[in-house]
Amino acid sequence: MNPLRRLVVLRHAKSAWPEGVSDHARPLGRRGLRDAPAAGRWLSAADCLPDLVLCSTARRARETWELAAAELGSPPPVRHDPRLYAAEARDLLDAVREGPADVETLLLVGHNPGVQDLTLLLTGEALGESLDRAGSKFPTSAIAVLTWRGSWSDLAPGAALLTDFAVPRGPRP
Protein backbone atom coordinates (compact mmCIF):
# COMPACT_ATOMS: atom_id res chain seq x y z
CA MET A 1 0.00 0.00 0.00
CA ASN A 2 1.22 3.50 -0.78
CA PRO A 3 2.27 5.54 2.26
CA LEU A 4 0.14 8.44 3.47
CA ARG A 5 1.87 11.76 2.87
CA ARG A 6 1.14 15.24 4.19
CA LEU A 7 2.14 18.51 2.63
CA VAL A 8 1.78 21.49 4.96
CA VAL A 9 1.85 24.80 3.10
CA LEU A 10 2.64 27.89 5.20
CA ARG A 11 2.56 31.40 3.81
CA HIS A 12 5.12 33.62 5.54
CA ALA A 13 3.85 35.95 8.26
CA LYS A 14 3.15 39.65 7.69
CA SER A 15 6.24 41.54 6.59
CA ALA A 16 7.42 45.09 7.02
CA TRP A 17 8.20 47.41 4.11
CA PRO A 18 11.28 49.36 5.26
CA GLU A 19 12.47 52.00 2.84
CA GLY A 20 15.55 51.08 0.83
CA VAL A 21 15.31 47.34 1.61
CA SER A 22 15.03 44.87 -1.26
CA ASP A 23 11.97 42.62 -1.42
CA HIS A 24 14.07 39.55 -0.65
CA ALA A 25 15.53 41.20 2.48
CA ARG A 26 12.24 42.47 3.97
CA PRO A 27 11.85 41.43 7.63
CA LEU A 28 8.69 40.52 9.48
CA GLY A 29 6.56 43.37 10.73
CA ARG A 30 5.06 43.66 14.21
CA ARG A 31 2.01 41.59 13.29
CA GLY A 32 4.21 38.94 11.66
CA LEU A 33 6.33 38.71 14.79
CA ARG A 34 3.13 37.92 16.75
CA ASP A 35 1.56 35.57 14.18
CA ALA A 36 4.55 33.38 13.26
CA PRO A 37 4.77 31.81 16.75
CA ALA A 38 1.00 31.25 16.61
CA ALA A 39 1.54 29.24 13.43
CA GLY A 40 4.00 27.04 15.30
CA ARG A 41 1.54 26.55 18.16
CA TRP A 42 -1.16 25.60 15.63
CA LEU A 43 1.13 23.05 13.97
CA SER A 44 1.88 21.49 17.35
CA ALA A 45 -1.76 21.44 18.50
CA ALA A 46 -2.92 19.98 15.16
CA ASP A 47 -0.19 17.32 15.30
CA CYS A 48 1.19 18.59 11.99
CA LEU A 49 4.84 18.32 12.89
CA PRO A 50 6.98 18.08 9.77
CA ASP A 51 9.83 15.68 9.14
CA LEU A 52 11.44 18.24 6.82
CA VAL A 53 10.93 21.92 6.00
CA LEU A 54 11.50 23.54 2.62
CA CYS A 55 11.81 27.28 3.16
CA SER A 56 12.21 30.21 0.83
CA THR A 57 15.46 32.10 1.26
CA ALA A 58 13.62 35.42 1.69
CA ARG A 59 14.22 36.93 5.11
CA ARG A 60 10.50 37.10 6.01
CA ALA A 61 10.04 33.39 5.21
CA ARG A 62 13.13 32.37 7.19
CA GLU A 63 12.02 34.49 10.17
CA THR A 64 8.52 33.01 9.98
CA TRP A 65 9.88 29.49 10.19
CA GLU A 66 12.39 30.32 12.95
CA LEU A 67 9.62 31.77 15.14
CA ALA A 68 7.18 28.95 14.34
CA ALA A 69 9.83 26.27 14.93
CA ALA A 70 10.63 27.76 18.36
CA GLU A 71 7.13 26.64 19.41
CA LEU A 72 7.81 22.99 18.52
CA GLY A 73 9.42 20.50 20.86
CA SER A 74 12.03 19.33 18.41
CA PRO A 75 12.27 21.35 15.19
CA PRO A 76 12.93 19.33 12.03
CA PRO A 77 15.73 19.89 9.54
CA VAL A 78 15.30 22.85 7.17
CA ARG A 79 16.38 23.28 3.57
CA HIS A 80 16.52 26.90 2.44
CA ASP A 81 15.80 26.78 -1.27
CA PRO A 82 16.23 29.89 -3.45
CA ARG A 83 13.82 28.40 -6.02
CA LEU A 84 10.94 28.97 -3.59
CA TYR A 85 11.27 32.75 -3.57
CA ALA A 86 8.53 34.29 -5.75
CA ALA A 87 7.92 30.85 -7.31
CA GLU A 88 4.85 29.87 -9.27
CA ALA A 89 2.78 26.82 -8.31
CA ARG A 90 4.43 24.47 -10.83
CA ASP A 91 7.90 25.44 -9.58
CA LEU A 92 6.83 24.82 -5.99
CA LEU A 93 5.41 21.45 -7.02
CA ASP A 94 8.74 20.55 -8.66
CA ALA A 95 10.53 21.30 -5.37
CA VAL A 96 8.01 19.25 -3.35
CA ARG A 97 8.37 16.30 -5.73
CA GLU A 98 12.02 16.11 -4.66
CA GLY A 99 10.93 15.18 -1.13
CA PRO A 100 12.90 12.26 0.31
CA ALA A 101 11.12 8.90 0.47
CA ASP A 102 11.45 8.70 4.28
CA VAL A 103 9.62 12.04 4.80
CA GLU A 104 5.95 11.59 5.65
CA THR A 105 5.14 15.24 6.44
CA LEU A 106 6.80 18.01 4.46
CA LEU A 107 6.28 21.68 5.30
CA LEU A 108 6.75 24.36 2.65
CA VAL A 109 7.24 28.01 3.70
CA GLY A 110 6.66 30.34 0.78
CA HIS A 111 4.94 33.31 -0.76
CA ASN A 112 1.68 34.23 -2.40
CA PRO A 113 0.32 33.82 -4.98
CA GLY A 114 2.43 30.67 -5.40
CA VAL A 115 1.41 28.92 -2.17
CA GLN A 116 -2.29 29.55 -2.76
CA ASP A 117 -2.04 28.45 -6.38
CA LEU A 118 -0.15 25.30 -5.35
CA THR A 119 -2.81 24.43 -2.77
CA LEU A 120 -5.60 24.88 -5.32
CA LEU A 121 -3.64 23.00 -8.01
CA LEU A 122 -3.14 19.94 -5.79
CA THR A 123 -6.59 19.83 -4.22
CA GLY A 124 -8.92 17.27 -5.74
CA GLU A 125 -11.24 17.18 -2.76
CA ALA A 126 -11.56 19.09 0.49
CA LEU A 127 -13.09 18.63 3.92
CA GLY A 128 -15.70 21.14 5.05
CA GLU A 129 -15.24 24.69 3.87
CA SER A 130 -11.45 24.51 3.68
CA LEU A 131 -11.31 24.78 -0.12
CA ASP A 132 -13.63 27.79 -0.22
CA ARG A 133 -11.55 29.51 2.43
CA ALA A 134 -8.19 28.71 0.76
CA GLY A 135 -9.54 29.70 -2.64
CA SER A 136 -11.01 33.03 -1.60
CA LYS A 137 -8.04 34.27 0.43
CA PHE A 138 -4.68 32.88 1.57
CA PRO A 139 -3.57 35.50 4.10
CA THR A 140 -0.19 35.80 5.75
CA SER A 141 0.47 32.98 8.25
CA ALA A 142 -2.19 30.80 6.60
CA ILE A 143 -1.63 27.05 6.73
CA ALA A 144 -3.06 24.48 4.32
CA VAL A 145 -2.75 20.75 5.03
CA LEU A 146 -2.97 18.37 2.08
CA THR A 147 -2.84 14.56 2.19
CA TRP A 148 -2.58 11.78 -0.38
CA ARG A 149 -1.16 8.29 -0.78
CA GLY A 150 1.96 7.77 -2.85
CA SER A 151 5.44 9.09 -3.30
CA TRP A 152 6.51 12.73 -3.41
CA SER A 153 7.66 12.32 -6.98
CA ASP A 154 4.19 11.15 -8.05
CA LEU A 155 2.28 14.07 -6.52
CA ALA A 156 0.03 15.39 -9.28
CA PRO A 157 -2.54 18.15 -9.74
CA GLY A 158 -5.87 17.20 -8.19
CA ALA A 159 -4.39 14.24 -6.28
CA ALA A 160 -4.59 15.60 -2.73
CA LEU A 161 -7.29 16.04 -0.12
CA LEU A 162 -7.26 19.44 1.59
CA THR A 163 -7.86 18.36 5.18
CA ASP A 164 -7.40 21.66 6.96
CA PHE A 165 -6.96 25.37 6.40
CA ALA A 166 -6.13 27.69 9.28
CA VAL A 167 -5.02 31.26 9.81
CA PRO A 168 -3.30 31.34 13.22
CA ARG A 169 -3.07 34.75 14.84
CA GLY A 170 -1.03 35.87 17.81
CA PRO A 171 -2.38 37.97 20.67
CA ARG A 172 -2.99 41.61 19.81
CA PRO A 173 -1.60 44.29 22.14
Secondary structure by P-SEA (a helix, b strand, c coil): cbbbbbbbbbcccccccccccccccccccaaaaacaaaaaaaaaaacccccbbbbbccaaaaaaaaaaaaacccccccccccccccccaaaaaaaaaaccccccbbbbbbbcaaaaaaaaaaccccccaaaaaaaacccccbbbbbbbccccccccccccccccccccccccc
